[in-house]
């Protein structure tokens, strides 16, 4: 069984993110798929080459200073905003006991970052 949580966790204050991940870990089967909003800037490159096919790539544009997040009535936080780097979310997922099998952004909607997570073995879990 696979549990999925799509674009919901950013609607809760980040302070609850670690506890929510722990609950998702407890309640999910072997795998969980999460989707979080990612405001990191990217350009979409889509090239169609006759007889070869299509090449699609997302090219990330680094910022000198991440933008500050302002609550818009919906999202309390977003990956890529000041105080919420991608690595912070990944660390919390690992701390909750997940192994990150894959993370990616959909070419058609790069604002969505997906995480394919697997439950780690009990002796591999990082305790708080």
N, C-alpha and C positions, 0 to 999 in steps of 0.2 A: 504494500500500500504506500502511496506517495501523498504527502500532504502539500497543499499549495496555499500561499498567502501572497496575493498580488496587489501591490500598491496600497496597502492598508497601514503598514507600520509607521509611515511618516505622518499619519493622522493622529498619532499618539505622541506625547512629549518624549523626547529622547531618553529622559531619565528612566522611563519604563521599558526601553528597548531590551536591555539585558534580561530582565525578568520575563518579558514576553518570549524572547528566544529560548529561555530555559523551559517555558511551558510548551512551546512548539516542539522542542526536542523531546520532552516527556510524552506528549500526546501523539506525535507522528509515528509512522511506520519506519522502515529502514531509511527512507529518503524524504527530503522536504525541498520544495522549490519556493524561493522567495523572489519578489520583485520590489525594488526600491527606486524612487525617483533619483536620477543622477543628473545634476545640473552642470557637470563638467562639459565645457565646450568641445564640440567635434564638428568637423566637416565631413560630409558624405561624398565619397568619390564613387561614381558609377560609370564604368567604361564598358561599352559593348564593342567587341572586336569580331568582325565577320569570320566565320569558320573556326573561331577559337572559343568564343563564348563571352560571358559577362564577368566583369571583375568588380566586386563591391568591397569597399573598405571604409572604415571609420577612422579618420585621422584626428587624434586628440590634440587640442590646442591648449598648452599649459598657460596658466595665469601667474603673474607675479604675486598677486594677492587674491585669494578666493573672495568672492562676494559675500557680504553679510546676509544672513537669512532674516527675512521679516515675515512673521506669521501672517498669512493671507486669509485666515479663516478656515483653511483646509490643512495645509502642511505645517507641522511644527518644525520640521528639519528636512534637509535633502542632502544626499551624498554630494560632495564637491563644494559645499558652502563652508564658510568660515566656522571652524569648530567641529565639522563633520566630514573629515577626509575619508576616503574609501577604506584606508587601512584601519581606521577606528572601527568601522562596521565589521570588517573582516575579523579583527581581534575579538570583538564581542561574540561573533558566531562561533569562533574556535573555543572561546571560554565557555560557551554554553554546551560544548561537546560535539559540535559539528565538524566534519572534515569537508572542506570546500572542493568539490569535484570539478566545478567549472563556474566561471563568472563571465558574463558577456552582455553586450548591449545589442538590441535588435536594430538592424540597419534601417528598417522602415520607421522605427520610433526610438531613436537613440536616448531619449529621456528616460527610458525604462532600462534598468540594469537588473539582470537575472542572476540568481545564485542557485546552483544545483548542489544541495548539501546531503551528506550521508552521515548517519550516526557513527561516531567513533566507538571503539571498544571501551568498555568501562575503565580498564587500566590506562587508557590513553587520555582520559578526560582531564582537563585542566580545572582545578578547583579554585574557587575565589578565595 
